[in-house]
Amino acid sequence: MIEILTLKKRNVKDFAKEKNLLLSKAKSEWVLFVDPDEIVSDELKNEIESVIKNTTKNGYYIRRVDYLFGKELKHGEYSRSGWFGNTTLIRLGRKGTGIWKRKVHEYWDIRGEVGYLKNPLLHYPHPTLKDYINNINYFSTLHAKSLHEEGKKSTIIKIIIWPVGKFIYNYIFRLGFLDGMVGFVSALVMSFHSYLSWSKLYFGQY
């Protein structure tokens, strides 16, 4: 039996804490975490139901396919291509085998063997550019706070170099340019996210 958990709160300040709270209340052996802007396809649903019937693994990575302004992003930040392509996230796990860590950009740290599912999770964030930028501003504040708590320091060099490197990384190495204008906007906004995070950390504005 599997239970689907979705964190529906707004203005969350500690995503790992809130997801661990949801996890503690789950009653099923298996738990699937899905964000409000994500959709579980029928193919993924059937695969999950099949795989958990007979497995020794404690969790599974699920590939996520992102859509921005109605266009599928095949490259860039969550690229499936390029030298550093990586879109997989642990979202399916056996209860009691791990916990969520980090306040933002959180991840599910599961003990034991972890496998991979074939069918993707469909992600439809940021219906408008305004929403995208507002989201980046919000998350950059949380990211700056997490960096501070991890003992990391910001410098003028990081504020200048990190965003440029982020843009080159997503747009060139992860082949974001192949996604056209949407790929360019995505790479630019994620670079802005890096700029905001390190700037807020530098000025202590988190």
N, C-alpha and C positions, 0 to 999 in steps of 0.2 A: 504494500500500500504506500502511496506517495501523497505528500501534502505540498501544495503550492503556497509560497509565502511572498507577499509583496509589501514593501515599505511605502506606505502612502502618505506619511507625514511630510509637511512642508517645512522649509527652513531648518532642516536637520543639521546639528552641529557635530555629531559624532555618529557616522554611519555604521561603524563596526559595533558600537554599543547597542544601537537600535536593532541591528540585524541579529545580534547575539540574544537580545531580549525576545525577538520573534522566534528564534531557534529554540530557546528554552521552553517556549510554550507549545511547540509542535508536538503532536501526539503520534505521528507516523514514524516508521523506521527510516524512510527516505524523505528528503526534503528538496524541493526545487525552488530556488530564488529567482523571481522574475520582477524586473522594474516595471513601473506603470506604463512606460512608453515602449515596452517590448511585447512581442507576440509569439506564442508557442504554436508553430505550425502543426498540422495533423501528422505530418511525417515525423517530426521530432517527438510529439506525444506518443506515437506508436513505438518509436525506437526506445524511448525511456521505459515504457511499460514492459517492453520485451526484455531489455537488458537487466533490469533489477530483479527479475524472477530468479535468475541463477548466476550470481557473480560473487567473487571474493574481494572485489575492489570496494574501497570506501568512498570514492567520489569520481566525478567525471568532468572533464573539460568540455565546454560547449562553444563551438565557433559562433560568433555573432556577425550578422550582416547588417551594416548601417545604411540608412537612407537619410539624405539631407535635402530638404526642399523638394521632395518627391523623387530624387535621383539616387540610385544605389551607388555607394562609395566602394569601389573595388580596391582602392589604394589609399595612401596617406596614413593618418593617425592609427586606424585599425586595419591596416593593409593586409590583404591576402596575397600580395605580391611584393616584389622588391627584396633586397638583401636581408632586411630585418622584419619581414612580414610576420605579424602575430595578431590574431584576433580571438584567441581562445581564453575562456574564463571558467573557473570552477564554479558552477552554479548548482550542480546536482550532487548531493552528498548524503551519507548515512549519518543520522543524528548521533551525537556523542563521540564523533571521531575527529572533530576539529572546531575551531572558532574563527570568527571574523577578526581581522586586525587592521589597524590604521583608521583614523577618523575620516579621511577622505581618500579617494582612490583605493578604497578598501579591498581586501582580498580574503578569501576563505582558505585558511591554513588547515588542511586536512592531513591527518596522520595515515600512514600506510599507503597501499598501492592505489594509484589514480589512473583512470583510463580516459579515452577520448570518444565522443559521440560524433557521428557522421553528419547528421542533419543540423542546420543552423537555427539560432534564435534570431528573430527579426526585430530590428531596432529602429524606431521612428522618432528620434529626438528633434527638438528645435524646428517647429513648423515655420518660423520666420527668423530673419536675421536679427531682429530686435530681441527675440527670445533667446537666441544663441548667445548674443553678447551679454545679456543680463545673467544668463546661466554661468558664463565664464567669469564674470565679476564675482558672483557668489562663491563659486568653487575655488577661485584663486585666493580668496580670504581664508577659507578653510585649509587650503594647501599651505599657505604661508604660516598659519598657526601650527600645523603639523610639523613643518620644517623647523620651526622654533623649538617645539617640544622634543624633536629629535636631535637638538643641539647643533643644527646647521646654521651657518652664517651667510649673509648676503654681502656682496661687494659690488662696486660700480662695474667691475669687469663682468660679473655674472649677470647684472642687469642688462648690459649691452650685448655680451657674447651669447648668452644662453638662448634668448629669443631668436637671434639670427641662426644659430645652430639648429634650433628646433624647426624653423621654417625649411632650412636646407634638408634636414633629416626627413621630414614628412613630404616635402614637395619633390625632392630629387631622389633620395635613396629609397623612399617608399613609393616612388612613382606617382605622387599625387597629381602631377601635371597631366596624367592620362585621364583624369576625371574632369577635365575641362575647367570652366569657371568655378564650378562648385568645389572642385579639388583645390583650386587656388584660394578661395575664400576660407575653406576649412583649414588649410595650412597656415594662412595668415592669422586667423582667429586663435588657433592653438598656440601660435607664436606669441600673440598678445597675452594669452593666459600665462605663459611663462614669464613675460615681462611684468605683468601685474603681481604674480606670486612673489618674485624676488624683490620687487620694489616695495611691496607691502611688508615683507620681512625686514628689509633694510630700514624702513621708517617706523617699524613696530605698529603698523596699522592693520591689525588683525583681531 
